[in-house]
Amino acid sequence: MAIKGSLKEASLPDVLQMLSLGRKSGCLAITDRSSLGYIFFENGRISYATVVNRRDRLGDILSQRGRITAQQLEEAIQLQDRDRDKKLGEILVETGAISRPELEHFIRIQIEEAVYFLLTWRRGAFTFESDVKPHRQDFLVAIDPEALLLEGARRVDEWSLIEKKIPSFDIVFKVDEAHLKSAAVSLTDEQQVIVPLLDGTRDVTVLVEESTLVEFEVGKALYGLITAGFVHRVGRSDVGEKTEATDVRVDEHRNLGVAFYRTGMLEESLREFRRVVELRPSDGSTYFYIGLIHFRQAQWPQAIEFFREAAERGGSRPAVLYDLALSYEKNGQFDEAEATYAEAATRARRDPRIMTGWGVGALLRGDYEVAAGRLDRAQEVTGDDQLSALWYWGRSLAAAGLEEYHEAESILRDGVAAYPEHSVLRNNLGALLELLGCVDEAIELLQAALADEPSLPQLSKNLGDLHYRSARYDDAWDAYQRAVKLQPELGDDVYFKLGNIAYKRLDRELASELWKRALEINPNHELALTNLETVSALK
């Protein structure tokens, strides 16, 4: 279960200590207005940290500390432009610019700087998801959070003073060269870096970018210069007021949108993607992401609208068409789903996911033969790769629909072997085994599935049905009670059968209450009505 909270109620240092003491593993996402950062934990120790849309400073750190030359950094960046999937550090190791141990050392510094930066956030919210790992797991570290908190606290204290002189990063400063020269003072290394940049045209954000220093170093250097009277504020940049769709702003909002989406923060993700649409209405991929957000929220009409827009603006890519077809299907528009699946399959004939979805679409319409043919084609194009759980589910139901029960059993057994913890496959295999007369094996299978997935009401109901049809009424009663406790509106037949069991126990009053509950859910339940009339006549 996720841990959520506000930074006003629980400070980030407190949260880090809690996760450390609890030896937690997972991802802590922290938001501050439109910014997002991640800190990953492994057994209570920090393994990775990053801030979205904050410049990756590994190259800057290596260059600043004289470990690589400016030319080596530029060459590595050019190579990265050709292969976006590679990290800058990997390229530097491959080219021999640095060794792998050196890279790990500097990545550790980079991670520490990201944590220090996040510790300055006082507003916003945090969410911790267990067992979530970084998308890229190269060069993970193991840092005790307490080792960072002391330095972080010192920086935060200093930052509170710095903010009095630098309340916003869009402020532009200019150095008083004559005053500085006449004073003949010694400047820190950081101050020597930023002084040439303080020409009255750069705001603090640009200073950070061009100096290759981290925010804290720039802030501390500026604070000293401002306090001594060598630097003065001359205005603000208009970065925050621009309305034109610059590439930088679009990329920032898109990156934040993707990051929020991956963290499950759907409303925040939607907000960022809507800003991208405002800035660049022609961007088809943005409509696709908005469609995905609505899909995850089970808002099928909205998902359809944005997937269609993405298809029109992005050239009807197979992946977009697949999600559009699935949305049509969820919304009960089976004819539209069929046509869209067909177009997607035409564009991507060897995509097993699309062929599987197309087959399931036919299955939902009751066309078992067509479903079986399409799913067999999906199996062909899958080749030696593992078939999806959805494929086993759909192909077994198609076989059962064609009354090929032993083939359905074989498919389901293979599916359960491939996905031993998949409760739906085990549930369906249990139902099929009962149909084939293997009741004891079916009960054993469902009991094992229920032990692994006790929160799934359908499993309890199906196990209750097995016991009920086998006249094991006490076991059926327990299973049905678990089912309706998890989902009170599960079905009229559950309450009807509970009423029958209560009647067999000679508890007519309870039986009547349960049959009435069945009628509340389904007023046309004739057997429940008949039973109630019979009991009333006996009074």
BAMISE-139748 format. One record per residue (C-alpha): x, y, z. Coordinates in steps of 0.001 Angstrom, whole numbers, plus 500000, padded with zeros to 6 digits. Each point is the difference from the previous one (the first is absolute). Example, Ala and Ser with C-alpha at 12.3 -4.5 7.8 and 13.67 -1.06 7.14 Angstrom:
BEGIN
X->512300 | Y->495500 | Z->507800
X->501370 | Y->503440 | Z->499340
//
This chain:
BEGIN
X->500000 | Y->500000 | Z->500000
X->501269 | Y->503471 | Z->499131
X->501039 | Y->502451 | Z->502728
X->498831 | Y->503528 | Z->499230
X->500212 | Y->503322 | Z->501751
X->500683 | Y->503718 | Z->499896
X->503424 | Y->501528 | Z->500580
X->498291 | Y->502498 | Z->502306
X->498884 | Y->497164 | Z->502264
X->503112 | Y->497821 | Z->499772
X->503365 | Y->501427 | Z->499003
X->502073 | Y->498187 | Z->497413
X->502773 | Y->499176 | Z->502526
X->497379 | Y->498323 | Z->502226
X->498724 | Y->497973 | Z->497049
X->503534 | Y->498918 | Z->499043
X->500703 | Y->498900 | Z->503583
X->496732 | Y->498054 | Z->500153
X->500792 | Y->498128 | Z->496766
X->503553 | Y->499347 | Z->501170
X->498952 | Y->498637 | Z->503400
X->497316 | Y->497865 | Z->498361
X->502567 | Y->498607 | Z->497541
X->497594 | Y->500793 | Z->497184
X->500575 | Y->499330 | Z->496305
X->498221 | Y->502076 | Z->497370
X->499637 | Y->503465 | Z->498510
X->499344 | Y->503227 | Z->501880
X->498553 | Y->502621 | Z->497623
X->500063 | Y->503614 | Z->501200
X->498146 | Y->502854 | Z->498323
X->500448 | Y->503721 | Z->500482
X->497572 | Y->501954 | Z->497841
X->501023 | Y->499038 | Z->496450
X->503194 | Y->498167 | Z->500994
X->500411 | Y->496288 | Z->500657
X->502808 | Y->498018 | Z->501545
X->500624 | Y->496322 | Z->500765
X->501989 | Y->498307 | Z->502755
X->500269 | Y->496208 | Z->499677
X->500628 | Y->497765 | Z->503011
X->501345 | Y->496487 | Z->500316
X->499694 | Y->498495 | Z->503500
X->499932 | Y->503433 | Z->501584
X->502995 | Y->501403 | Z->498134
X->499857 | Y->502525 | Z->497151
X->500857 | Y->498314 | Z->496705
X->499200 | Y->502784 | Z->497539
X->498584 | Y->503535 | Z->499872
X->499116 | Y->502420 | Z->497231
X->498025 | Y->503185 | Z->499397
X->497914 | Y->500192 | Z->496810
X->500935 | Y->502870 | Z->497660
X->503091 | Y->500788 | Z->502065
X->503059 | Y->499903 | Z->497834
X->501985 | Y->496757 | Z->500246
X->503171 | Y->501309 | Z->501636
X->502225 | Y->496946 | Z->499763
X->501926 | Y->501435 | Z->497037
X->500189 | Y->503391 | Z->501695
X->501306 | Y->498461 | Z->503228
X->502662 | Y->498007 | Z->498129
X->501041 | Y->503020 | Z->497950
X->500006 | Y->502409 | Z->502943
X->502216 | Y->497679 | Z->502040
X->502436 | Y->499615 | Z->497126
X->499322 | Y->496311 | Z->499492
X->499053 | Y->500417 | Z->496318
X->500717 | Y->502746 | Z->497504
X->497398 | Y->502206 | Z->498371
X->500745 | Y->498243 | Z->496692
X->499385 | Y->496542 | Z->501517
X->496717 | Y->501207 | Z->501430
X->498919 | Y->501486 | Z->496675
X->500888 | Y->496800 | Z->498122
X->498053 | Y->497895 | Z->502513
X->496955 | Y->502281 | Z->499647
X->500161 | Y->499655 | Z->496214
X->500103 | Y->496203 | Z->500304
X->497044 | Y->500115 | Z->502382
X->498014 | Y->502009 | Z->497434
X->500334 | Y->497014 | Z->497646
X->499013 | Y->497445 | Z->502634
X->497474 | Y->501484 | Z->502442
X->499685 | Y->496732 | Z->501921
X->503550 | Y->500280 | Z->501324
X->500939 | Y->501930 | Z->503098
X->502786 | Y->502560 | Z->499735
X->502026 | Y->498143 | Z->502635
X->499829 | Y->496745 | Z->498026
X->501344 | Y->501775 | Z->496927
X->502863 | Y->501558 | Z->501962
X->500976 | Y->496565 | Z->501323
X->499794 | Y->498414 | Z->496525
X->502179 | Y->502734 | Z->498477
X->502580 | Y->499601 | Z->502748
X->499566 | Y->503526 | Z->501352
X->499427 | Y->498637 | Z->503514
X->500021 | Y->496623 | Z->501711
X->496929 | Y->498266 | Z->501342
X->501012 | Y->500470 | Z->503674
X->500465 | Y->503716 | Z->499336
X->496597 | Y->500152 | Z->498349
X->498353 | Y->498369 | Z->502995
X->501732 | Y->502472 | Z->502310
X->498746 | Y->503013 | Z->498069
X->496510 | Y->498545 | Z->499554
X->499888 | Y->499714 | Z->503769
X->500823 | Y->503723 | Z->500200
X->497296 | Y->500710 | Z->497416
X->497436 | Y->498033 | Z->502021
X->501000 | Y->501768 | Z->503210
X->499591 | Y->503396 | Z->498321
X->496517 | Y->499018 | Z->498817
X->499026 | Y->499054 | Z->503576
X->501443 | Y->503256 | Z->501379
X->497968 | Y->501937 | Z->497447
X->496797 | Y->498132 | Z->500927
X->500606 | Y->500709 | Z->503697
X->499517 | Y->503707 | Z->499281
X->496354 | Y->499365 | Z->499002
X->497584 | Y->500975 | Z->502742
X->496699 | Y->499909 | Z->498116
X->498332 | Y->497360 | Z->497896
X->499297 | Y->496347 | Z->500640
X->501689 | Y->496616 | Z->500065
X->498964 | Y->496476 | Z->499007
X->501887 | Y->496789 | Z->500767
X->499314 | Y->496871 | Z->497914
X->501532 | Y->496751 | Z->501225
X->502191 | Y->497791 | Z->497811
X->500294 | Y->502528 | Z->497151
X->503458 | Y->500112 | Z->498423
X->501658 | Y->502601 | Z->497734
X->499311 | Y->499562 | Z->496281
X->503743 | Y->499908 | Z->499451
X->501795 | Y->497958 | Z->502663
X->503602 | Y->500630 | Z->498956
X->502444 | Y->501133 | Z->502665
X->497617 | Y->499939 | Z->502965
X->501521 | Y->501003 | Z->503329
X->499228 | Y->499276 | Z->503659
X->500035 | Y->503192 | Z->502078
X->498890 | Y->500229 | Z->503616
X->497427 | Y->502864 | Z->500046
X->501276 | Y->501172 | Z->503384
X->503386 | Y->500690 | Z->498414
X->498299 | Y->502511 | Z->497677
X->497589 | Y->501571 | Z->502465
X->502656 | Y->501812 | Z->502034
X->501538 | Y->501694 | Z->496950
X->496518 | Y->500551 | Z->498606
X->498890 | Y->501729 | Z->503202
X->503026 | Y->502304 | Z->499858
X->499212 | Y->500899 | Z->496405
X->496331 | Y->500577 | Z->500769
X->500934 | Y->502363 | Z->502827
X->502327 | Y->501887 | Z->497695
X->497422 | Y->499964 | Z->497220
X->497439 | Y->501703 | Z->502245
X->502456 | Y->502908 | Z->500271
X->500810 | Y->499903 | Z->496287
X->496290 | Y->500219 | Z->499112
X->499757 | Y->503375 | Z->501729
X->502390 | Y->501397 | Z->497397
X->498900 | Y->497728 | Z->497119
X->496259 | Y->499346 | Z->500435
X->499521 | Y->498828 | Z->496404
X->502106 | Y->498425 | Z->497265
X->498653 | Y->502403 | Z->497353
X->501829 | Y->502990 | Z->501565
X->502795 | Y->501548 | Z->497881
X->503157 | Y->501274 | Z->501759
X->502925 | Y->502103 | Z->498795
X->503481 | Y->500309 | Z->501461
X->501387 | Y->503436 | Z->500884
X->503352 | Y->499448 | Z->498318
X->501578 | Y->503271 | Z->501162
X->499079 | Y->499351 | Z->503641
X->501199 | Y->496404 | Z->499848
X->503292 | Y->500984 | Z->498362
X->500723 | Y->502810 | Z->502473
X->499254 | Y->497751 | Z->502981
X->502695 | Y->497506 | Z->498941
X->498328 | Y->497158 | Z->501948
X->500585 | Y->496275 | Z->499632
X->497083 | Y->498166 | Z->498418
X->499053 | Y->496376 | Z->500531
X->500372 | Y->497592 | Z->497091
X->496238 | Y->500109 | Z->499422
X->499916 | Y->503794 | Z->500066
X->502816 | Y->500135 | Z->497448
X->497870 | Y->497793 | Z->497723
X->496819 | Y->502090 | Z->500180
X->501404 | Y->503547 | Z->500068
X->500695 | Y->500084 | Z->496215
X->496393 | Y->498901 | Z->499412
X->498447 | Y->502779 | Z->502116
X->499561 | Y->502446 | Z->497117
X->496379 | Y->500980 | Z->500662
X->498515 | Y->497667 | Z->497398
X->499923 | Y->496622 | Z->501767
X->497563 | Y->498986 | Z->502704
X->500951 | Y->497520 | Z->502739
X->498663 | Y->497016 | Z->498052
X->502293 | Y->500857 | Z->497089
X->502909 | Y->500539 | Z->502386
X->499536 | Y->496466 | Z->501306
X->499868 | Y->498601 | Z->496473
X->502998 | Y->501875 | Z->498605
X->502226 | Y->499801 | Z->503073
X->499586 | Y->496188 | Z->500250
X->499704 | Y->500481 | Z->503777
X->497130 | Y->498613 | Z->502058
X->497261 | Y->502309 | Z->501290
X->501390 | Y->500125 | Z->503528
X->503492 | Y->500962 | Z->498829
X->498668 | Y->502799 | Z->497782
X->497691 | Y->501243 | Z->502760
X->502760 | Y->500012 | Z->502601
X->502443 | Y->501775 | Z->497667
X->497402 | Y->502610 | Z->499040
X->498972 | Y->500536 | Z->503614
X->503541 | Y->500941 | Z->500953
X->500379 | Y->502387 | Z->497056
X->496629 | Y->501647 | Z->500662
X->500657 | Y->500371 | Z->503732
X->503379 | Y->501634 | Z->499301
X->498347 | Y->502403 | Z->497578
X->501845 | Y->498808 | Z->496890
X->496851 | Y->498765 | Z->498222
X->496656 | Y->501738 | Z->499572
X->496587 | Y->498944 | Z->498789
X->499088 | Y->501605 | Z->496659
X->496647 | Y->498354 | Z->499196
X->498262 | Y->496734 | Z->499188
X->500082 | Y->497820 | Z->496932
X->496802 | Y->499473 | Z->498069
X->500411 | Y->496227 | Z->499881
X->496922 | Y->499471 | Z->502130
X->497909 | Y->502391 | Z->497904
X->500702 | Y->498696 | Z->496512
X->497064 | Y->498440 | Z->498249
X->501635 | Y->498739 | Z->496795
X->500477 | Y->496278 | Z->499709
X->503768 | Y->499691 | Z->500416
X->501579 | Y->496576 | Z->499717
X->501390 | Y->500271 | Z->503519
X->496632 | Y->500656 | Z->501621
X->498282 | Y->497267 | Z->498026
X->502693 | Y->497486 | Z->500972
X->499810 | Y->501021 | Z->503656
X->496232 | Y->499539 | Z->500193
X->500162 | Y->496733 | Z->498052
X->502775 | Y->498597 | Z->502195
X->498043 | Y->500895 | Z->503115
X->496845 | Y->498492 | Z->498515
X->501753 | Y->496707 | Z->499252
X->501616 | Y->499942 | Z->503443
X->496696 | Y->500664 | Z->501777
X->498310 | Y->497340 | Z->497864
X->502589 | Y->497362 | Z->500895
X->499565 | Y->500832 | Z->503680
X->496220 | Y->499630 | Z->499767
X->499367 | Y->503707 | Z->500655
X->497446 | Y->500207 | Z->497208
X->498436 | Y->503387 | Z->500718
X->503418 | Y->501650 | Z->500171
X->500995 | Y->498215 | Z->496796
X->496828 | Y->501165 | Z->498267
X->500723 | Y->503584 | Z->501036
X->503463 | Y->499910 | Z->498411
X->498832 | Y->498396 | Z->496751
X->497206 | Y->502549 | Z->499675
X->502661 | Y->502703 | Z->500173
X->501855 | Y->498285 | Z->497169
X->496786 | Y->500011 | Z->497949
X->499601 | Y->503718 | Z->500661
X->503560 | Y->500638 | Z->498853
X->500065 | Y->497564 | Z->497097
X->496531 | Y->498833 | Z->498881
X->501454 | Y->497908 | Z->497180
X->501930 | Y->497633 | Z->502304
X->498309 | Y->496619 | Z->499473
X->501941 | Y->498175 | Z->502729
X->498542 | Y->502350 | Z->502622
X->496435 | Y->499046 | Z->499063
X->501071 | Y->496360 | Z->500276
X->501206 | Y->500499 | Z->503576
X->496824 | Y->501850 | Z->500929
X->498064 | Y->497069 | Z->498570
X->502047 | Y->497610 | Z->502155
X->499209 | Y->502049 | Z->503105
X->496245 | Y->499880 | Z->499301
X->500308 | Y->496274 | Z->499241
X->501620 | Y->499319 | Z->503376
X->497176 | Y->501979 | Z->501622
X->497435 | Y->497822 | Z->498158
X->498662 | Y->503096 | Z->498197
X->499382 | Y->498215 | Z->496717
X->498289 | Y->502780 | Z->497949
X->502799 | Y->502461 | Z->500834
X->502643 | Y->497365 | Z->499245
X->498372 | Y->499365 | Z->496622
X->499943 | Y->503722 | Z->499224
X->503704 | Y->500515 | Z->500668
X->501177 | Y->496752 | Z->498406
X->498097 | Y->500975 | Z->496849
X->501642 | Y->503420 | Z->500103
X->503403 | Y->498357 | Z->500457
X->499329 | Y->497701 | Z->497031
X->499009 | Y->502924 | Z->497778
X->503001 | Y->502128 | Z->500960
X->502561 | Y->497229 | Z->500282
X->499335 | Y->497939 | Z->496916
X->497942 | Y->497180 | Z->501551
X->502867 | Y->498089 | Z->501574
X->499098 | Y->496377 | Z->500877
X->500540 | Y->500591 | Z->503743
X->497518 | Y->502890 | Z->499966
X->497473 | Y->498001 | Z->497997
X->500320 | Y->497090 | Z->502434
X->499194 | Y->502192 | Z->502994
X->497177 | Y->501655 | Z->498086
X->498511 | Y->496589 | Z->499148
X->500306 | Y->498896 | Z->503629
X->498229 | Y->503184 | Z->501130
X->497172 | Y->499383 | Z->497542
X->499755 | Y->496461 | Z->501381
X->499848 | Y->501199 | Z->503609
X->497296 | Y->502478 | Z->499002
X->497885 | Y->497264 | Z->498396
X->500574 | Y->501257 | Z->496432
X->500950 | Y->496604 | Z->498592
X->499547 | Y->500820 | Z->496302
X->502318 | Y->503017 | Z->500286
X->502471 | Y->497877 | Z->501963
X->499982 | Y->497314 | Z->497290
X->500676 | Y->502521 | Z->497226
X->502799 | Y->501661 | Z->501958
X->501654 | Y->496701 | Z->500940
X->499866 | Y->499026 | Z->496315
X->501766 | Y->503205 | Z->498960
X->502637 | Y->499545 | Z->502717
X->500581 | Y->496378 | Z->498948
X->500362 | Y->501087 | Z->496361
X->502690 | Y->502510 | Z->500985
X->501823 | Y->497604 | Z->502345
X->499457 | Y->496467 | Z->498765
X->502607 | Y->498470 | Z->502280
X->499061 | Y->501695 | Z->503254
X->498752 | Y->497272 | Z->502399
X->498413 | Y->502520 | Z->502362
X->497785 | Y->501415 | Z->497250
X->499089 | Y->496539 | Z->498679
X->499146 | Y->498889 | Z->503548
X->497802 | Y->503056 | Z->500576
X->498260 | Y->499433 | Z->496665
X->499345 | Y->496398 | Z->500976
X->498603 | Y->500968 | Z->503404
X->497736 | Y->502496 | Z->498234
X->498479 | Y->497154 | Z->497971
X->499704 | Y->497926 | Z->503172
X->497993 | Y->502732 | Z->501743
X->497596 | Y->500030 | Z->497069
X->499539 | Y->496228 | Z->500364
X->501771 | Y->499154 | Z->496714
X->502118 | Y->497184 | Z->501430
X->501289 | Y->498592 | Z->496728
X->501289 | Y->503369 | Z->498784
X->501460 | Y->500675 | Z->503450
X->501854 | Y->496673 | Z->499957
X->501425 | Y->500709 | Z->496539
X->501271 | Y->503445 | Z->500929
X->501477 | Y->498799 | Z->503276
X->501749 | Y->497141 | Z->498203
X->501489 | Y->502608 | Z->497653
X->501141 | Y->501974 | Z->503062
X->501730 | Y->496852 | Z->501252
X->501776 | Y->499598 | Z->496652
X->501396 | Y->503528 | Z->499950
X->501033 | Y->499737 | Z->503670
X->502465 | Y->497300 | Z->499005
X->502291 | Y->498917 | Z->502820
X->498984 | Y->502876 | Z->502262
X->497622 | Y->499408 | Z->502904
X->496312 | Y->500350 | Z->499254
X->498068 | Y->502540 | Z->502047
X->497614 | Y->499039 | Z->502805
X->497249 | Y->501657 | Z->497937
X->500732 | Y->497597 | Z->497155
X->499574 | Y->496931 | Z->502250
X->496789 | Y->501465 | Z->501406
X->498510 | Y->500767 | Z->496588
X->501126 | Y->496860 | Z->498176
X->498710 | Y->497700 | Z->502753
X->496599 | Y->501720 | Z->499964
X->499866 | Y->499741 | Z->496205
X->500704 | Y->496264 | Z->500274
X->497349 | Y->499599 | Z->502691
X->497525 | Y->501960 | Z->497847
X->500651 | Y->497500 | Z->497210
X->499419 | Y->497196 | Z->502568
X->503636 | Y->498904 | Z->499695
X->500266 | Y->499634 | Z->503761
X->503117 | Y->497851 | Z->500218
X->501853 | Y->502425 | Z->497730
X->498800 | Y->502848 | Z->502229
X->501295 | Y->498080 | Z->503042
X->503395 | Y->499464 | Z->498351
X->500272 | Y->503705 | Z->499106
X->499048 | Y->501087 | Z->503516
X->502468 | Y->497606 | Z->501617
X->502743 | Y->501446 | Z->497790
X->498839 | Y->503494 | Z->500955
X->500070 | Y->499256 | Z->503733
X->503470 | Y->498476 | Z->499603
X->501186 | Y->503170 | Z->498232
X->498211 | Y->502317 | Z->502437
X->499673 | Y->498030 | Z->503253
X->498691 | Y->502973 | Z->501991
X->497400 | Y->501127 | Z->497443
X->496742 | Y->499634 | Z->501934
X->497664 | Y->500306 | Z->496989
X->501693 | Y->497168 | Z->498109
X->499898 | Y->497795 | Z->503092
X->496375 | Y->500946 | Z->500572
X->499042 | Y->499052 | Z->496428
X->501925 | Y->496753 | Z->500213
X->498130 | Y->499165 | Z->503194
X->496645 | Y->500639 | Z->498319
X->500999 | Y->497833 | Z->497033
X->501239 | Y->497170 | Z->502224
X->496623 | Y->499930 | Z->501744
X->498320 | Y->499798 | Z->496599
X->502241 | Y->497026 | Z->499176
X->499090 | Y->498309 | Z->503292
X->503260 | Y->500683 | Z->501841
X->498304 | Y->501730 | Z->502933
X->502582 | Y->499302 | Z->502702
X->502848 | Y->501278 | Z->497807
X->497929 | Y->503068 | Z->499115
X->499381 | Y->500782 | Z->503688
X->503679 | Y->499513 | Z->500829
X->501008 | Y->502329 | Z->497167
X->497584 | Y->502753 | Z->501031
X->500990 | Y->499735 | Z->503651
X->503651 | Y->500483 | Z->499031
X->499083 | Y->502960 | Z->497786
X->497946 | Y->501516 | Z->502803
X->502910 | Y->499662 | Z->502424
X->502135 | Y->502032 | Z->497598
X->497266 | Y->502499 | Z->499071
X->497586 | Y->500233 | Z->502989
X->498666 | Y->503408 | Z->498904
X->498442 | Y->498728 | Z->496747
X->496253 | Y->499475 | Z->500656
X->499389 | Y->497948 | Z->496844
X->502389 | Y->497316 | Z->501216
X->498068 | Y->499634 | Z->503259
X->496698 | Y->499878 | Z->498103
X->501212 | Y->497333 | Z->497581
X->501402 | Y->497927 | Z->502842
X->496643 | Y->500362 | Z->501745
X->498226 | Y->498806 | Z->496830
X->502230 | Y->496917 | Z->499888
X->499236 | Y->499137 | Z->503630
X->496303 | Y->500764 | Z->499526
X->499627 | Y->497706 | Z->497002
X->501873 | Y->497306 | Z->501932
X->497577 | Y->500388 | Z->502945
X->502807 | Y->501264 | Z->502253
X->497760 | Y->502695 | Z->501385
X->502070 | Y->501122 | Z->502980
X->503032 | Y->500574 | Z->497757
X->497775 | Y->501716 | Z->497434
X->498571 | Y->502291 | Z->502703
X->503487 | Y->501109 | Z->501086
X->501132 | Y->500646 | Z->496424
X->496839 | Y->501969 | Z->499099
X->500272 | Y->502091 | Z->503171
X->503587 | Y->500946 | Z->499070
X->498843 | Y->500914 | Z->496497
X->497166 | Y->502332 | Z->501049
X->502134 | Y->501581 | Z->502699
X->502495 | Y->500975 | Z->497305
X->497324 | Y->501031 | Z->497496
X->496469 | Y->500362 | Z->501438
X->498438 | Y->500421 | Z->496541
X->501750 | Y->496942 | Z->498567
X->496821 | Y->498312 | Z->498764
X->496465 | Y->498960 | Z->500819
X->500840 | Y->496301 | Z->499656
X->502452 | Y->500195 | Z->502924
X->497311 | Y->501287 | Z->502362
X->497515 | Y->497517 | Z->498567
X->502309 | Y->497081 | Z->500786
X->500840 | Y->501417 | Z->503420
X->496280 | Y->500149 | Z->500660
X->499645 | Y->496362 | Z->498958
X->502788 | Y->498967 | Z->502363
X->498425 | Y->501977 | Z->502842
X->496669 | Y->498255 | Z->499287
X->501711 | Y->496596 | Z->500127
X->501298 | Y->501050 | Z->503422
X->496376 | Y->500647 | Z->500996
X->500624 | Y->503746 | Z->500380
X->496954 | Y->501210 | Z->498038
X->500298 | Y->503609 | Z->501125
X->503588 | Y->500330 | Z->498754
X->499105 | Y->498124 | Z->496816
X->497195 | Y->502481 | Z->499318
X->502348 | Y->502954 | Z->500519
X->502534 | Y->498554 | Z->497563
X->497376 | Y->499226 | Z->497335
X->498686 | Y->503558 | Z->500369
X->503530 | Y->501251 | Z->499436
X->500164 | Y->497925 | Z->496823
X->496751 | Y->501612 | Z->498821
X->501348 | Y->503482 | Z->500745
X->502835 | Y->499322 | Z->497595
X->497804 | Y->498203 | Z->497459
X->496244 | Y->500579 | Z->500399
X->499381 | Y->497353 | Z->497296
X->501596 | Y->497157 | Z->501950
X->497022 | Y->497634 | Z->499862
X->501459 | Y->497232 | Z->502207
X->500780 | Y->502454 | Z->502808
X->496463 | Y->501372 | Z->499775
X->498538 | Y->496477 | Z->500026
X->502055 | Y->499046 | Z->503059
X->498845 | Y->503130 | Z->501864
X->496357 | Y->499264 | Z->499191
X->500445 | Y->496398 | Z->501182
X->501534 | Y->501080 | Z->503314
X->497257 | Y->502582 | Z->500529
X->497340 | Y->497364 | Z->499426
X->501536 | Y->497794 | Z->502684
X->499713 | Y->502679 | Z->502694
//
